[in-house]
């Protein structure tokens, strides 16, 4: 059959090239596992089909000729030509492109998700390292775009890591949804051949099996869940990027030369463009749920291309953007430097310590809160009218405005003292920061161990399929769990 040139150009050729570049190994993995499943049932020539696939996967997949519509039919045609109709036909028993394609798509997505999770784990580790380094680096914290309180850069950075730990869990949940195998479901009603679907999932390195054959080939929520999780990550990272750009504008964050660019006309400029590229990647991630949502919306609950091949290029673009954004942000933090005196410049006039002055007045029983707050507020207005700041206060000023001339009130205006009192869980006091760092590092260690285990499981399973698949017929497979 010769396809219409426009159909070849806009659909078949495009999908074929994507599959040839990104999915070929996954197709051979899935087909090999299915051949082994049929061989376990005693289907004639199925074992030979597994061996034939082992031979073929060592050779390049032919390019798109316009005669064969996709990778599956290309492999099927080559099997018939090289190994005969019986071997090729054995592999087709009960096999549908519905469950085959969705198995391949999920395997590809799961692999890319593991890469994103790894990159995010590395970024969080860098944030915790910097948090440890900058536990005592004073920082002016802002609320509503105005200087608000003293804290430390370490406290800020570990706070961002805590936020990203939840993004990690959302991405992990999306991975777990994706990491289920549809193979053996055939199409809708299920296969007439009782292949052990749990064994197929185990051989392919999946974490479980999709429990229902109709859902196995109709579901599109897995890709939508990935898009939402990546958009959530983008929202979180964008806030860190916004702060880094704000500090860079002030000179408090100097981006390394290797990841910045100069101006074509203004020789004095060094532009922190790496952060702008990160922001562009994050913008792309924010659009992911809209694309994947539309691909799923109002489609029949069955095998349709909208959330079949249609999700692959959007997902590939989202994975690329996610890995790029996280990797570039980690490098920006690793290679650039913070300038402590600039980050703390909002503390110089001591106005951000006014709340501490109120608290000391109340805690030392000099004034009730209802009176202390307006008195301090009035004092600030008076100082401003005189062109003075809180840093200029003396005991006479305190006596005049507050009715109290205690030197303890002046000590309340020291940023280090302010921080030392914040010993509450997760607070900015040195002791509280140390407790959080221990907790966060241990949490990250456990997550990285699990991530290593997940990658190892897939790597070991796929290595066997790619090198010695027939060895799987020698012993009964361990039953893979179905979450």
Helices and strands as residue ranges (DSSP letters): H 5-7, I 8-12, H 13-22, H 24-40, H 46-56, H 71-83, H 85-91, H 97-133, E 138-143, E 146-152, H 153-178, E 180-181, H 197-203, E 208-209, H 213-218, H 221-250, E 253-254, G 257-259, E 261-262, E 270-271, H 273-286, H 288-296, H 310-335, E 337-338, H 340-343, G 345-347, G 351-353, H 354-363, H 369-385, G 390-392, H 395-402, H 407-411, H 415-420, H 430-467, G 469-473
